[in-house]
Amino acid sequence: MHIKKLESPQNPLIKDLALLRAKSKVRRERGLFIVEGLRELSRAIASGYVMESVLYRPELIDQDEVSALLSRAAESRAAESRAIESRAGAESSVMIGYQHLHCSAKAFAKVAYRVDVPNLIGVMRAQRYTTLSVLEERSANQSPLLLILEGIEKPGNLGAILRSADAFGVDGVILVDCPAEVEHPNSLRNSLGAALSLEVITLGLEATCDLLQRADIPLYVTHLNERSIEPRALPLNKPCAIVLGAESTGASRRWFERGAQATLIPMPGARVVDSLNVSVAAAVMLYEVSRQRRI
């Protein structure tokens, strides 16, 4: 395997990768994104993502771990190549050829969030989120649990929510008008790579409600109004979809026009804090679903 050494942070390739990490527009145009960390990279590859390049500081990394990761990455690339060859006229969407990059401390710091620790960065080929038909199939399972995120702006919050979604066995995640992207480095880091293993789809509000109506899945929206019910009083052991909105605006009232039930996490009065971070609220709601389903 050819190894390329990069010493300067001004190297064009390093600058290009730094741009890929920083700009969502660049990620969309190139169909690539960055995953940082051995655990996160391993999960991405296990979820079927193809790695185009890997870079790291060799003096900080166990070479056996790198070799094992590269073997798994090679298997993933080979499987994709066979799939492409089986489709007549199909062309690969590879933007960057496979590269094994050794970096100096300064060059690595230009791209990485975590420096001076054992760490790897992989350039991954983006894939489409799940299809509507896959989500409909999941919705037909016994007691499906869907999580709907509306207007989530911060990638860190999105990542933390997706980590909880994976931990509590969510069957599918629907993003409605979410500025935050799954492939943002903060989303991936906060999800510990779990974001890439989930069935995620982007839909509009009306299309989401139509899906739930076809699957006969009740809709519960975290929202403060006169009809809000505590989560423990809801039948969350049955099929359900939970909606959480952005911290600044909350969930849209349009959900209630489609028959949604409002729910509210109870909090004691006379406190300084009167609301939870949306990722914390998601974890509380999903835990309650899990609790009821264990009874």
C-alpha positions as CSV (number, residue, x, y, z in Angstrom):
1,M,0.0,0.0,0.0
2,H,1.3,3.4,-0.9
3,I,1.7,5.8,2.0
4,K,1.9,9.5,1.4
5,K,3.5,11.8,4.0
6,L,2.1,15.2,4.6
7,E,4.3,17.6,6.6
8,S,2.9,21.1,6.0
9,P,-0.5,22.4,7.1
10,Q,-0.4,24.4,3.8
11,N,-0.3,21.3,1.7
12,P,-3.1,21.6,-0.8
13,L,-4.6,18.2,0.2
14,I,-4.7,19.2,3.9
15,K,-6.3,22.5,3.0
16,D,-8.8,20.7,0.9
17,L,-9.7,18.3,3.7
18,A,-10.0,21.1,6.1
19,L,-12.5,22.8,3.8
20,L,-14.4,19.5,3.5
21,R,-14.7,19.4,7.3
22,A,-15.8,23.0,7.6
23,K,-18.2,23.5,4.7
24,S,-21.5,21.7,4.3
25,K,-21.8,23.0,0.7
26,V,-18.4,21.4,-0.1
27,R,-19.6,18.1,1.4
28,R,-22.8,18.2,-0.7
29,E,-21.0,19.0,-3.9
30,R,-18.4,16.3,-3.5
31,G,-20.5,13.7,-2.0
32,L,-17.9,13.2,0.8
33,F,-17.7,13.8,4.5
34,I,-15.3,13.3,7.3
35,V,-15.5,10.9,10.2
36,E,-13.0,11.2,13.1
37,G,-12.1,8.5,15.6
38,L,-11.4,4.7,15.4
39,R,-14.7,3.7,16.9
40,E,-16.7,6.1,14.7
41,L,-14.9,5.0,11.6
42,S,-15.5,1.3,12.5
43,R,-19.2,1.9,12.9
44,A,-19.4,3.8,9.6
45,I,-17.7,1.0,7.7
46,A,-19.9,-1.6,9.5
47,S,-23.0,0.4,8.3
48,G,-21.9,0.2,4.7
49,Y,-20.1,3.5,4.2
50,V,-17.0,3.4,1.9
51,M,-13.8,5.1,3.0
52,E,-11.8,7.0,0.4
53,S,-8.9,8.2,2.5
54,V,-7.5,7.7,6.0
55,L,-5.0,10.1,7.7
56,Y,-3.4,10.0,11.1
57,R,-0.2,10.6,13.0
58,P,1.7,7.3,12.9
59,E,3.6,7.9,16.2
60,L,0.3,8.0,18.1
61,I,-1.5,5.1,16.6
62,D,-1.4,1.3,17.1
63,Q,-0.6,0.1,13.6
64,D,-2.4,-3.2,14.2
65,E,-5.6,-1.2,14.8
66,V,-5.0,0.7,11.6
67,S,-4.4,-2.4,9.6
68,A,-7.6,-4.0,10.9
69,L,-9.6,-0.9,10.0
70,L,-8.1,-0.8,6.5
71,S,-8.9,-4.4,6.0
72,R,-12.6,-3.8,6.8
73,A,-12.5,-0.7,4.6
74,A,-11.1,-2.7,1.7
75,E,-13.8,-5.3,2.0
76,S,-16.4,-2.5,1.9
77,R,-14.9,-1.0,-1.2
78,A,-14.7,-4.4,-2.9
79,A,-18.3,-5.1,-2.2
80,E,-19.3,-1.8,-3.6
81,S,-17.2,-2.3,-6.7
82,R,-18.8,-5.6,-7.4
83,A,-22.3,-4.0,-7.0
84,I,-21.3,-1.3,-9.5
85,E,-19.9,-3.7,-12.0
86,S,-23.2,-5.6,-11.9
87,R,-25.1,-2.6,-13.0
88,A,-24.7,-1.9,-16.7
89,G,-23.4,1.6,-17.5
90,A,-23.1,2.5,-13.8
91,E,-20.3,4.9,-12.9
92,S,-18.5,5.2,-9.6
93,S,-19.1,8.5,-7.7
94,V,-15.5,8.5,-6.3
95,M,-14.2,12.0,-5.9
96,I,-10.9,11.2,-4.1
97,G,-8.9,8.1,-4.8
98,Y,-8.0,5.9,-1.9
99,Q,-5.2,7.4,0.0
100,H,-3.2,6.3,3.1
101,L,-1.9,9.6,4.6
102,H,0.7,10.0,7.4
103,C,0.6,13.5,8.8
104,S,2.8,15.7,10.9
105,A,1.4,17.2,14.1
106,K,0.7,20.5,12.4
107,A,-0.8,19.1,9.3
108,F,-3.1,16.8,11.3
109,A,-4.2,19.7,13.5
110,K,-5.4,21.5,10.4
111,V,-8.1,18.9,9.8
112,A,-8.7,17.2,13.2
113,Y,-10.8,18.2,16.2
114,R,-8.8,16.0,18.5
115,V,-5.0,16.3,18.4
116,D,-2.1,14.8,20.5
117,V,-4.2,11.7,21.1
118,P,-4.5,8.4,19.2
119,N,-6.9,9.4,16.4
120,L,-7.7,8.7,12.8
121,I,-9.7,10.7,10.2
122,G,-11.5,9.0,7.4
123,V,-12.9,10.6,4.3
124,M,-16.1,8.7,3.6
125,R,-18.4,8.6,0.6
126,A,-21.8,10.0,1.3
127,Q,-24.8,7.8,0.8
128,R,-28.5,8.7,0.5
129,Y,-30.5,8.4,3.7
130,T,-33.0,5.6,3.8
131,T,-35.9,5.5,1.4
132,L,-39.6,6.0,2.2
133,S,-40.3,2.4,1.4
134,V,-37.8,1.2,4.0
135,L,-39.3,3.5,6.6
136,E,-42.8,2.2,5.7
137,E,-41.5,-1.4,6.2
138,R,-40.1,-0.4,9.6
139,S,-43.4,1.2,10.5
140,A,-45.2,-2.0,9.7
141,N,-43.2,-3.9,12.4
142,Q,-44.8,-4.7,15.7
143,S,-44.9,-1.6,18.0
144,P,-42.6,0.6,15.8
145,L,-41.0,3.6,17.4
146,L,-40.3,6.6,15.2
147,L,-38.5,9.8,16.2
148,I,-39.4,13.0,14.3
149,L,-37.0,16.0,14.6
150,E,-38.3,19.3,13.5
151,G,-36.1,22.4,12.9
152,I,-33.1,21.1,14.8
153,E,-30.4,23.7,14.2
154,K,-27.3,22.6,16.1
155,P,-25.4,19.6,14.8
156,G,-24.2,18.8,18.3
157,N,-27.8,18.4,19.5
158,L,-28.7,16.3,16.5
159,G,-25.8,14.0,17.1
160,A,-26.7,13.6,20.8
161,I,-30.3,12.8,19.9
162,L,-29.2,10.2,17.3
163,R,-27.0,8.6,19.9
164,S,-30.0,8.2,22.2
165,A,-32.1,7.0,19.3
166,D,-29.7,4.2,18.6
167,A,-29.4,3.3,22.3
168,F,-33.1,3.1,22.8
169,G,-33.9,1.1,19.6
170,V,-35.6,3.7,17.5
171,D,-36.8,2.2,14.2
172,G,-36.5,5.3,12.1
173,V,-35.7,9.0,12.3
174,I,-37.5,11.6,10.2
175,L,-36.0,15.0,9.8
176,V,-38.5,17.8,9.1
177,D,-37.0,21.2,8.1
178,C,-33.8,20.5,10.0
179,P,-30.8,22.9,9.2
180,A,-28.4,20.5,11.0
181,E,-27.0,17.8,8.8
182,V,-26.3,14.2,9.9
183,E,-22.8,14.3,8.2
184,H,-21.6,17.4,10.1
185,P,-18.5,16.6,12.2
186,N,-20.3,17.6,15.4
187,S,-23.3,15.4,14.6
188,L,-21.1,12.4,14.0
189,R,-18.8,13.1,17.0
190,N,-21.7,13.5,19.4
191,S,-23.5,10.4,18.1
192,L,-20.3,8.3,18.5
193,G,-20.9,7.2,14.9
194,A,-24.4,5.9,15.7
195,A,-25.9,8.5,13.3
196,L,-24.7,6.5,10.4
197,S,-26.3,3.2,11.6
198,L,-29.8,4.6,11.9
199,E,-32.6,4.7,9.3
200,V,-32.9,8.5,8.6
201,I,-35.1,10.2,6.1
202,T,-35.9,13.8,5.3
203,L,-39.6,14.5,4.8
204,G,-42.0,17.4,5.0
205,L,-44.5,17.7,7.8
206,E,-47.5,16.7,5.7
207,A,-45.7,13.7,4.1
208,T,-44.7,12.6,7.6
209,C,-48.3,12.8,8.9
210,D,-49.5,10.9,5.8
211,L,-47.0,8.1,6.5
212,L,-48.1,7.8,10.1
213,Q,-51.7,7.8,9.2
214,R,-51.2,5.0,6.7
215,A,-49.3,3.0,9.3
216,D,-51.8,3.9,12.0
217,I,-49.1,5.2,14.3
218,P,-50.2,7.8,16.9
219,L,-48.2,11.1,17.1
220,Y,-47.0,12.6,20.3
221,V,-45.5,16.1,20.3
222,T,-43.4,17.6,23.1
223,H,-45.3,20.9,23.5
224,L,-46.7,23.0,26.3
225,N,-50.4,23.6,26.0
226,E,-53.6,23.1,27.9
227,R,-54.0,19.5,26.6
228,S,-50.4,18.3,27.4
229,I,-50.2,14.9,29.0
230,E,-47.3,13.5,31.0
231,P,-45.3,10.9,29.0
232,R,-46.0,8.2,31.7
233,A,-49.7,8.6,31.0
234,L,-49.3,7.8,27.2
235,P,-49.5,4.3,25.8
236,L,-45.9,4.3,24.6
237,N,-45.6,0.6,24.8
238,K,-47.7,0.6,21.6
239,P,-46.7,1.9,18.1
240,C,-45.8,5.6,18.5
241,A,-44.0,8.5,16.9
242,I,-42.5,11.3,19.0
243,V,-41.8,14.8,17.8
244,L,-39.3,17.2,19.2
245,G,-38.8,20.7,17.9
246,A,-36.0,23.2,17.9
247,E,-35.1,24.8,21.2
248,S,-35.7,28.3,20.0
249,T,-39.2,27.7,18.5
250,G,-40.4,24.3,19.7
251,A,-42.5,22.0,17.6
252,S,-45.0,23.5,15.1
253,R,-48.6,23.7,15.9
254,R,-49.4,22.2,12.5
255,W,-48.9,18.8,14.0
256,F,-52.0,19.3,16.1
257,E,-54.1,20.0,13.0
258,R,-53.2,16.4,12.0
259,G,-54.4,14.9,15.3
260,A,-51.2,14.9,17.4
261,Q,-51.3,14.6,21.1
262,A,-49.2,17.1,23.2
263,T,-47.0,15.7,25.9
264,L,-44.8,17.5,28.4
265,I,-42.0,16.3,30.6
266,P,-43.0,17.3,34.2
267,M,-40.6,19.6,36.0
268,P,-40.9,21.1,39.6
269,G,-41.9,24.8,39.8
270,A,-40.0,27.6,41.4
271,R,-36.7,26.8,39.6
272,V,-34.4,28.9,37.5
273,V,-34.5,26.4,34.6
274,D,-37.9,25.9,33.0
275,S,-36.9,23.8,30.0
276,L,-34.5,21.1,28.9
277,N,-32.0,20.9,26.2
278,V,-33.7,19.2,23.2
279,S,-31.2,16.3,23.3
280,V,-31.9,15.7,27.0
281,A,-35.6,15.9,26.3
282,A,-35.2,13.3,23.6
283,A,-33.4,11.0,25.9
284,V,-36.0,11.4,28.6
285,M,-38.8,10.6,26.2
286,L,-37.1,7.6,24.7
287,Y,-36.3,6.3,28.1
288,E,-40.0,6.4,29.0
289,V,-40.8,4.5,25.9
290,S,-38.2,1.9,26.9
291,R,-39.4,1.8,30.5
292,Q,-43.0,1.1,29.4
293,R,-42.0,-1.6,27.0
294,R,-40.1,-3.4,29.7
295,I,-43.0,-3.6,32.1
